[in-house]
Every structure is written in structure tokens, then in C-alpha cells.
């Protein structure tokens, strides 16, 4: 069973993590759909994502409490990073960091892409839905599906770490968060409410609620 399927940044390959005890990632040619590589990773891999420069793939291994780092050229695992309990995804930041949501650990592990080491662990006090980095505003948002909220952190340049900035309500089952290119507007899917919240980033308030289909999960913006 696979958790997600994703094109490589250059569009030439399709990467598919296989969720089982002997976790692996399958890499296919995007034109012929021929299997090119099978890469062994940790136990029960979930989301697979790429670093912002496309040189590394990050695989969250839910039963290992680790993230496997794969060189996208050699297809070799170059690092295994210990994170929190039950990581689901390592979400890409535009700041050369990856943000790992640890569901059972109720935390975010911040991985430095240059070193593949955890720079900071953010204790949440709630089960995270998704972490999303807003590079232009230097904010990190984390959805709180159980409490229908989104929390945000701001970057402290003096402390060189994320500091909690506040929280606001969106809708029941708050999940995916996507920002417009300029970072001024955010869209949040609310899986239980069957809505999408449109959020003004400058004042962290919902400006509009859009009714959609049942259990909206991901969200992609077409600019």
C-alpha cells in the first residue's frame, strides 16, 4: 500500500513509498512507467517529499520514528534521522529546512537540509495535521485538526529558532495549508467541516469560508 505518489522535481520520475514493515520506495520512469529503482527505507514509510533544491528525498518512517534521506541522483540512502513518535511527513520549507509532523509525539522536528540533523523540536501539545512554511512572511503554520485551529510560529533571528506566535480558528478537522506565491493569503482544508478557509496572513483571520466536497485533503493552487 502506498501513502502518496509524487513526481520528481524535474518531472522525469515518479516516486512511490510502499507502506509495509519492510519499507521501500519505488522509482518509475515517468514516460514509460518502467520501474527503475527499489530503495530500502524504514518501517511503514508514509509521505515522501523533496528538498527545495530537489537534490534529496525525505521519507517519514512511521514505525521507526525516523526520516530516511535519499540522494535523488544516486538513489542511495545517505542519512537516517531520528525524529518524534509516528512521523507522517517531512514538509518542505523554502529556508533549506524540512518540517516533520510527529503525530503521536505531538511535535515538529526541524531538519536542516545541509546537515540532515534536527535543529529544533517544537512541542505542540496537540496532534499535528500538516506543517507549512511561509518563506516570505517567515512563519511556520501547523494545523490542529482536533481543535479546528491553526497555530503559527515566527522566526526569531536572535535566538535562531521558531517561537510560538499565536493561534486562530478555521474549521473542524483543519488539515492541509497552502500559501499563495506572495505569502499574503493561505487556504486551509477542513476535513470534518467539508470546507476550505481563506485566511488573511497579515492578521491571521479567516476572510472567507468555501463549502466543498466531503473530507477535503490536499490543496494545490493554480497561479
C-alpha positions as CSV (number, residue, x, y, z in Angstrom):
1,X,0.0,0.0,0.0
2,X,1.3,3.4,-0.9
3,X,0.7,6.6,1.1
4,X,1.5,9.1,-1.6
5,X,2.9,9.3,-5.2
6,X,4.9,12.2,-6.3
7,X,6.8,13.4,-9.4
8,X,10.4,14.2,-9.0
9,X,11.2,17.9,-9.3
10,X,12.5,17.5,-12.8
11,X,9.3,15.6,-13.8
12,X,11.2,12.6,-15.2
13,X,10.4,10.2,-12.4
14,X,7.6,9.0,-10.2
15,X,8.4,8.1,-6.6
16,X,6.2,5.8,-4.6
17,X,6.7,4.8,-1.0
18,X,5.4,1.4,0.0
19,X,3.8,1.3,3.5
20,X,4.8,-2.1,5.0
21,X,7.1,-3.4,7.6
22,X,10.0,-3.8,5.1
23,X,9.6,-0.2,3.8
24,X,10.8,0.7,0.4
25,X,10.5,3.4,-2.2
26,X,9.8,2.6,-5.9
27,X,11.1,4.9,-8.6
28,X,9.5,4.7,-12.0
29,X,10.3,6.4,-15.3
30,X,7.6,9.0,-15.8
31,X,7.3,8.4,-19.6
32,X,7.4,4.6,-19.8
33,X,6.2,3.7,-16.2
34,X,9.1,1.3,-16.1
35,X,10.5,0.5,-12.6
36,X,14.0,2.0,-12.3
37,X,14.9,1.6,-8.7
38,X,13.8,0.0,-5.4
39,X,15.2,1.8,-2.4
40,X,15.0,0.2,1.1
41,X,14.0,2.7,3.8
42,X,12.4,2.3,7.3
43,X,9.3,0.6,8.6
44,X,5.9,1.8,7.4
45,X,7.0,4.8,5.3
46,X,4.3,7.4,4.8
47,X,4.8,10.7,2.9
48,X,7.7,11.2,0.5
49,X,8.8,14.8,-0.2
50,X,11.7,16.6,-1.8
51,X,14.0,19.3,-0.6
52,X,13.5,22.7,-2.2
53,X,16.6,22.2,-4.4
54,X,15.5,18.8,-5.5
55,X,18.7,17.0,-4.5
56,X,17.3,15.0,-1.7
57,X,14.1,13.0,-1.0
58,X,12.8,12.7,2.6
59,X,10.7,9.7,3.7
60,X,8.9,9.7,7.0
61,X,9.0,6.1,8.5
62,X,6.1,5.9,10.9
63,X,7.0,2.8,12.8
64,X,10.8,3.6,13.0
65,X,10.3,7.2,14.3
66,X,12.9,8.2,11.6
67,X,13.2,10.0,8.3
68,X,15.2,8.4,5.5
69,X,17.2,10.9,3.3
70,X,17.8,9.7,-0.3
71,X,20.2,11.3,-2.8
72,X,17.9,11.8,-5.8
73,X,20.7,11.2,-8.3
74,X,22.4,8.1,-6.9
75,X,19.1,6.7,-5.3
76,X,21.1,5.9,-2.2
77,X,20.0,6.5,1.4
78,X,22.6,9.0,2.8
79,X,21.2,9.6,6.3
80,X,18.6,8.3,8.7
81,X,17.4,11.0,11.0
82,X,15.8,10.2,14.4
83,X,12.6,12.3,14.9
84,X,9.5,12.1,17.1
85,X,6.9,9.4,17.6
86,X,5.0,8.4,14.4
87,X,6.2,10.9,11.8
88,X,3.9,11.2,8.8
89,X,5.6,13.7,6.5
90,X,8.6,15.9,6.2
91,X,7.2,19.1,4.7
92,X,9.5,21.3,2.5
93,X,10.4,24.8,3.6
94,X,11.9,27.4,1.4
95,X,14.5,28.1,4.1
96,X,16.5,24.9,3.4
97,X,14.7,23.1,6.2
98,X,12.2,20.2,6.4
99,X,9.4,20.2,8.9
100,X,8.4,16.8,10.2
101,X,5.0,16.3,11.8
102,X,5.1,13.7,14.5
103,X,1.5,12.7,15.2
104,X,1.8,10.6,18.3
105,X,4.8,12.7,19.6
106,X,2.7,15.9,19.1
107,X,5.7,17.7,17.9
108,X,7.5,19.1,14.9
109,X,11.1,18.1,14.1
110,X,13.0,20.7,12.2
111,X,15.7,19.1,9.9
112,X,18.5,21.2,8.5
113,X,18.8,20.1,4.8
114,X,22.6,20.9,4.7
115,X,23.4,18.7,7.7
116,X,20.4,16.4,7.9
117,X,20.4,17.0,11.6
118,X,17.4,18.1,13.8
119,X,18.0,21.8,14.6
120,X,14.9,22.2,16.8
121,X,12.0,20.2,18.2
122,X,8.8,22.1,18.6
123,X,6.5,20.7,21.3
124,X,2.9,21.3,20.2
125,X,0.5,19.9,22.9
126,X,-1.8,18.7,20.1
127,X,-1.7,16.1,17.3
128,X,-0.5,18.0,14.1
129,X,-2.2,17.7,10.8
130,X,0.4,19.4,8.5
131,X,3.2,21.9,8.9
132,X,3.6,24.5,6.2
133,X,6.3,27.1,5.9
134,X,5.6,30.7,4.6
135,X,9.0,31.9,3.4
136,X,8.0,35.5,2.6
137,X,6.5,36.1,6.0
138,X,8.9,33.9,7.9
139,X,6.1,32.0,9.6
140,X,5.5,28.3,10.3
141,X,1.9,27.2,10.4
142,X,0.7,23.9,11.9
143,X,-2.9,22.7,11.7
144,X,-4.7,21.3,14.8
145,X,-7.5,19.1,13.4
146,X,-9.0,18.0,16.7
147,X,-9.5,21.6,17.9
148,X,-10.3,23.2,14.5
149,X,-7.4,25.6,14.7
150,X,-4.1,26.6,13.1
151,X,-1.1,27.6,15.2
152,X,1.7,29.7,13.8
153,X,5.3,30.3,14.8
154,X,7.6,33.2,13.9
155,X,11.3,33.1,13.3
156,X,13.4,34.7,16.0
157,X,16.6,35.8,14.3
158,X,18.4,36.4,17.6
159,X,17.6,33.1,19.1
160,X,17.8,31.4,15.7
161,X,14.7,29.3,16.4
162,X,10.9,29.3,16.0
163,X,8.8,31.0,18.6
164,X,5.0,30.5,19.1
165,X,3.2,33.5,17.7
166,X,-0.5,32.7,18.1
167,X,-3.5,30.6,17.1
168,X,-6.7,31.1,15.2
169,X,-9.8,29.0,14.4
170,X,-10.6,27.7,10.9
171,X,-12.9,24.7,10.8
172,X,-13.4,21.2,12.2
173,X,-10.7,18.8,11.0
174,X,-8.2,21.6,9.9
175,X,-5.6,19.9,7.8
176,X,-3.7,21.0,4.6
177,X,-2.3,24.5,4.4
178,X,-1.3,26.2,1.2
179,X,0.0,29.8,0.7
180,X,-0.2,32.0,-2.4
181,X,3.2,32.8,-4.0
182,X,3.3,36.2,-2.3
183,X,2.6,34.6,1.0
184,X,-0.3,37.0,1.7
185,X,-3.2,34.5,1.6
186,X,-3.5,31.0,2.9
187,X,-6.0,28.2,2.2
188,X,-6.8,25.6,4.8
189,X,-8.8,22.4,4.2
190,X,-11.2,21.5,7.0
191,X,-11.8,17.7,6.6
192,X,-14.7,17.4,9.1
193,X,-16.4,20.6,8.2
194,X,-16.1,20.0,4.4
195,X,-14.9,23.5,3.8
196,X,-11.8,25.5,2.8
197,X,-10.9,28.5,4.9
198,X,-9.3,31.5,3.2
199,X,-7.0,33.3,5.6
200,X,-5.5,36.8,5.6
201,X,-1.9,36.1,6.6
202,X,-1.2,39.6,7.9
203,X,-3.8,39.5,10.6
204,X,-4.4,35.7,10.8
205,X,-8.1,35.9,10.3
206,X,-10.5,33.9,8.1
207,X,-11.8,36.2,5.3
208,X,-14.0,33.6,3.6
209,X,-15.2,30.0,4.1
210,X,-15.8,27.9,0.9
211,X,-18.1,24.9,1.0
212,X,-16.5,21.9,-0.9
213,X,-17.0,18.2,-1.1
214,X,-16.6,15.6,1.6
215,X,-13.3,15.4,3.6
216,X,-11.1,17.7,1.6
217,X,-7.5,16.6,2.0
218,X,-4.8,18.3,-0.1
219,X,-5.0,21.6,-1.9
220,X,-3.0,22.8,-5.0
221,X,-3.1,26.5,-6.2
222,X,-3.0,27.3,-9.9
223,X,-1.5,30.7,-10.3
